[in-house]
Amino acid sequence: MSFEGTLVAFSSSELLTALTTGMVLLSTATAIVVSLALYVFKHKDKYLLQMFQFTEDMSDYNALKKDKVDVTSFTGEKLLSSQQNPFSTQDITEILIDMEIRLNRIDGRDPRMAFLDDECHKKQPEHQNFRGKHLAQEKAFFGKNSE
């Protein structure tokens, strides 16, 4: 029998090397998963919305008269005005379109309905009707309540 052994001593450089290697491996794994989800997988547009929460363009809100309105969206304005006037079918349709767009921005269930821009309706012409109604609602609300 032969008993051989080595003495182990603490080394701060070895600890630093091990920690650095662990951090590099962890960040590499994250980068690989994100890259696969955004560029390779079948539902990459859905994963994009779920990983990154995009916000709407806020430039129109700067022109709102804060003392004139109690709400900052046309949907909120319709809901407040419904206390005096009952909803028409058109009002309900407009509220549902806005809510569908807002919910899709949050949960990414239907990424094609999240942002109805020009690029979207070239690929999906049936969304042009929703886009037109949504933009008309925004323009009417911000035009009426701007300085």
Buried (B, 14 or more C-beta within 10 A) or exposed (E): EEEEEEEEEEEEEEEEEEEEEEEEEEEEEEEEEEEEBBEEEEEEBBBBBBEEEEEEEEEBEEEBEEEEBEBBBBBBBBBEEEEEEEBEEEBEEBBEBBEBBEBBBEEBEBBBBBBBEEEBBEEBEEBBEBBEBBEEBBEEBBEEBEE
